[in-house]
Amino acid sequence: FIACVCKHIEPGNLAGIQHIILVLSGKGGVGKSTISTELALALRHAGKKVGILDVDLCGPSIPRMLRAEGKAVHQCDSGWVPVFVDQEQSISLMSVGFLLEKPDEAVVWRGPKKNALIKQFVSDVAWGQLDYLVVDTPPGTSDEHMAAVDALRPYSPLGALVVTTPQAVSVGDVRRELTFCRKTGLRVIGVVENMSGFVCPHCTECTNIFSRGGGEELARHAGVPFLGSVPLDPELTRSLEEGRDFIQEFPQSPAFPVLS
Ligand code: ADP
């Protein structure tokens, strides 16, 4: 089977990818992996072939969100063969989570080793032909981000999607993220404000439990596009825990318009 898959994978690995989207956030827990996952699912619904590269080495959560935990990555002549997460084989995934012996094992490595793995992920995964590669990065702006940007730069069009929450602290962190993009010459596709309001599980009305609009204001100040607000929806949390397709199952949710 592996030999058969490998025959259809061209060497060069990233050469067959049309667009690369780096998903960034100033801090953890703002929904970066959620947005990466839903973006990949939305692109699949639009008929695109998508790869996800999960380089959040210390918190690889995408295999769990896509119900791919415990699956194995194989080696072939052109590198690692990513895991297909759906029957139609339209979403493929490579994550450090597949290389750990246990899903909750921690990656306790120093910077150079992490950077080397990121470079290896970029050069050695045999993606084949993809319309989009979504790259889920660790929070912040660390050496790992530099390693990812440096390794991916030759394969543009490369752009960054910046995720924030409405609260000021997160918005302050994300300002640093935008500075990182400017300094590294990374095009900002836009800012998404996540956890913007709360969707009542009974009537699906959306209430602003925190402040709102910080992401939009930040985008306006920075002169980058604002892509919209995604409220906190308990159905989205549940869908991600159970590896279900939220966009398909909850089109009535106020979170649907931006996610889809
Ligand atoms: P990060 O990648 O930034 O660390 P995650 O994407 O892992 O954050 O999200 C943290 C938690 O919040 C997850 O349990 C996820 O299911 C939940 N979550 C994120 N965004 C939403 C949302 N808009 N509605 C409901 N739950 C969300």
Residues whose N, C-alpha, C, O or C-beta is under 5 A from the ligand:
A	BS01	ADP	K27 G28 G29 V30 G31 K32 S33 T34 S61 M195 V230 P231 L232 D233 P234 L236 T237 L240
